[in-house]
Amino acid sequence: MIDISTQDKKDEVVVHFKNLISSPGWLLYEQIVKENIEVARNNILNGIANEKLSDIKRLRDILAVQEEMINTPQKMIESLSNKVEILETDEDPYQK
């Protein structure tokens, strides 16, 4: 199991994901998947010969999976980078 128990460990994982999404291999993979997404969208919008409702549902599932695949590294970066800011104030929220 990956240890992300401290912010330093989370930051290290974020660095790896940032390196991944800027690598030539990932950029090529992303381009291929985006082209596949465009094909799936066009097939959903324009239809394909002799399509059935099950075919449309399958295309929608494929589209959702492909979008999730290319968005996962960025979502991981965002979720691991979220830091809660505590605003300090002298005001008492219960005092009226």
C-alpha positions as a Python dict, from the first residue, in 0.01 Angstrom:
ca = {
    (1, 'M'): (0, 0, 0),
    (2, 'I'): (121, 348, -83),
    (3, 'D'): (199, 557, 221),
    (4, 'I'): (44, 903, 200),
    (5, 'S'): (15, 959, 572),
    (6, 'T'): (206, 1288, 573),
    (7, 'Q'): (198, 1593, 350),
    (8, 'D'): (561, 1532, 249),
    (9, 'K'): (468, 1185, 125),
    (10, 'K'): (166, 1325, -57),
    (11, 'D'): (387, 1590, -218),
    (12, 'E'): (624, 1319, -337),
    (13, 'V'): (338, 1131, -502),
    (14, 'V'): (219, 1455, -664),
    (15, 'V'): (568, 1508, -812),
    (16, 'H'): (554, 1160, -966),
    (17, 'F'): (210, 1224, -1117),
    (18, 'K'): (325, 1560, -1255),
    (19, 'N'): (627, 1386, -1410),
    (20, 'L'): (394, 1125, -1557),
    (21, 'I'): (158, 1371, -1726),
    (22, 'S'): (445, 1566, -1878),
    (23, 'S'): (625, 1259, -2015),
    (24, 'P'): (626, 1195, -2393),
    (25, 'G'): (467, 853, -2345),
    (26, 'W'): (175, 994, -2147),
    (27, 'L'): (127, 1279, -2395),
    (28, 'L'): (106, 1025, -2679),
    (29, 'Y'): (-132, 805, -2481),
    (30, 'E'): (-348, 1107, -2399),
    (31, 'Q'): (-362, 1209, -2765),
    (32, 'I'): (-470, 860, -2872),
    (33, 'V'): (-739, 841, -2604),
    (34, 'K'): (-869, 1190, -2690),
    (35, 'E'): (-898, 1085, -3055),
    (36, 'N'): (-1089, 773, -2943),
    (37, 'I'): (-1316, 995, -2732),
    (38, 'E'): (-1390, 1211, -3035),
    (39, 'V'): (-1476, 903, -3244),
    (40, 'A'): (-1708, 775, -2970),
    (41, 'R'): (-1878, 1116, -2939),
    (42, 'N'): (-1930, 1136, -3313),
    (43, 'N'): (-2075, 785, -3318),
    (44, 'I'): (-2312, 873, -3035),
    (45, 'L'): (-2422, 1200, -3196),
    (46, 'N'): (-2439, 1086, -3558),
    (47, 'G'): (-2529, 725, -3506),
    (48, 'I'): (-2389, 416, -3673),
    (49, 'A'): (-2555, 178, -3915),
    (50, 'N'): (-2809, -61, -3759),
    (51, 'E'): (-2741, 63, -3407),
    (52, 'K'): (-2947, -49, -3113),
    (53, 'L'): (-3000, 115, -2777),
    (54, 'S'): (-2749, -130, -2630),
    (55, 'D'): (-2488, -5, -2881),
    (56, 'I'): (-2544, 356, -2774),
    (57, 'K'): (-2516, 260, -2406),
    (58, 'R'): (-2194, 73, -2479),
    (59, 'L'): (-2050, 377, -2660),
    (60, 'R'): (-2146, 601, -2367),
    (61, 'D'): (-1973, 361, -2127),
    (62, 'I'): (-1662, 358, -2345),
    (63, 'L'): (-1665, 738, -2358),
    (64, 'A'): (-1696, 766, -1979),
    (65, 'V'): (-1414, 518, -1917),
    (66, 'Q'): (-1180, 688, -2164),
    (67, 'E'): (-1247, 1032, -2015),
    (68, 'E'): (-1182, 894, -1667),
    (69, 'M'): (-858, 732, -1783),
    (70, 'I'): (-702, 1055, -1906),
    (71, 'N'): (-833, 1261, -1615),
    (72, 'T'): (-719, 1029, -1335),
    (73, 'P'): (-362, 1160, -1290),
    (74, 'Q'): (-481, 1521, -1268),
    (75, 'K'): (-756, 1426, -1023),
    (76, 'M'): (-498, 1249, -808),
    (77, 'I'): (-276, 1557, -815),
    (78, 'E'): (-568, 1778, -712),
    (79, 'S'): (-687, 1548, -435),
    (80, 'L'): (-339, 1506, -287),
    (81, 'S'): (-258, 1875, -318),
    (82, 'N'): (-567, 1999, -137),
    (83, 'K'): (-458, 2174, 174),
    (84, 'V'): (-709, 2309, 420),
    (85, 'E'): (-651, 2671, 508),
    (86, 'I'): (-755, 2771, 854),
    (87, 'L'): (-860, 3132, 873),
    (88, 'E'): (-770, 3290, 1200),
    (89, 'T'): (-1003, 3552, 1334),
    (90, 'D'): (-1069, 3720, 1664),
    (91, 'E'): (-1442, 3710, 1608),
    (92, 'D'): (-1650, 3471, 1813),
    (93, 'P'): (-1902, 3305, 1579),
    (94, 'Y'): (-2141, 3249, 1871),
    (95, 'Q'): (-2136, 3606, 1996),
    (96, 'K'): (-2412, 3823, 1860),
}
